[in-house]
Amino acid sequence: MKAGIFFTGSGPILVLTSYGSLSEPNLVEKLRAKGIKRFIAYEVPIDLVKQKYGNHYDVVLTDLKQEDDLRVMDYDGHHVFYNFSLMELGDPVYHEEE
């Protein structure tokens, strides 16, 4: 499982995914289907997400309404932005539709 903060036009969201990278074409396609066609994403350590979100992390993982390959952990942009230090973010992944 990987975790990533995706900075989109409407603000950052925190996503959990079983894909191998945040630039995986199938993940990008799933995001596009949700209206996210342009983003800057940063991987964050999954252990850090577990630590910061506690029981909510387990709840999201067991939510049967979400697909295994893409789960939205937090869509409150203000909360996501201020819950992580910028120093905790990995290298950026850029995506923009042509």
N, C-alpha and C positions, 0 to 999 in steps of 0.2 A: 504494500500500500504506500502511496506517495501522497503528500499534501502540497498544495500550491496556493499562493495568493495570486489571483488574477485581477489586475487593474483594468477595468473596462470603462466604457463611456459613462456608465451610471455609478461607478465607484468600485472599490475592491470587494471581492468575494473570496471565501476560503473554500477550497474544493478538495475532496479526497478522491483518489482514483487508483485503480488497479493497473493502469497503463504504465509502461516502463519509463515514460518521460512525459513532460508537460507539452512537448511539441508533437507527440504521437498523432499521426493523421486521423485516426479514428476518434481520438479525444477532441481534436480540433473540429471535426465534423459534428460531434455531439454538441459542442458549444455553439457552433454555427446554427444548428437546429433550434437552439434556445435563444437565438438572436444576438449572440456574441460573435462578431465577425472580426474584431480587432481587439488585441489585448497585449499587455506586457505581464508575464507571469514569473513568479519567483518560487522556487521550491523551498519549503520549510521542513525542518526535521519532524518526522511523525511523532517522535517522543515528546517534542515540545508542544505539539498540538494536543496530545493526550494530557499533558500536564496542565495546560492552560484551560482546556475545556472539560476535563474530568468526566463525569457521568454522561454529559451531553455527547461526548465522542462515542461512547458505547451505544447510546440511543440512536445516533445517526447510522452507525454500522448495522443496526438491527432493523432499521426502517424498511419494511417490505415495499413501500411505495417508490423507493429510489432504486436505480440500477446499480449493480455491483461495480461497474466500471466508472461511474461518475456520481458522486454524492456531494451535495452542497452542505458544508459544515456550518457556514455562517455567511449570511447575505447582508448583514448590517455593516455597511461600508465603514462607518465611523468606528464601530467596535473592532472590526478586522484591522483597520489601519493602526489603531492605538494599542492593540493587544500584542503586537510584535514589534520588536526593535528593528530598525532598518539594517542593523548589523547582523541580525539573525537570518537575513534573506540570502538565498543562493544567487547564482548568476542569472541574469534576466533572459527570458525567452520572449522573443518578439513575434507577433503574428499579425499580419494585415492581408486581407483578401486583395487580390490583384484586380 
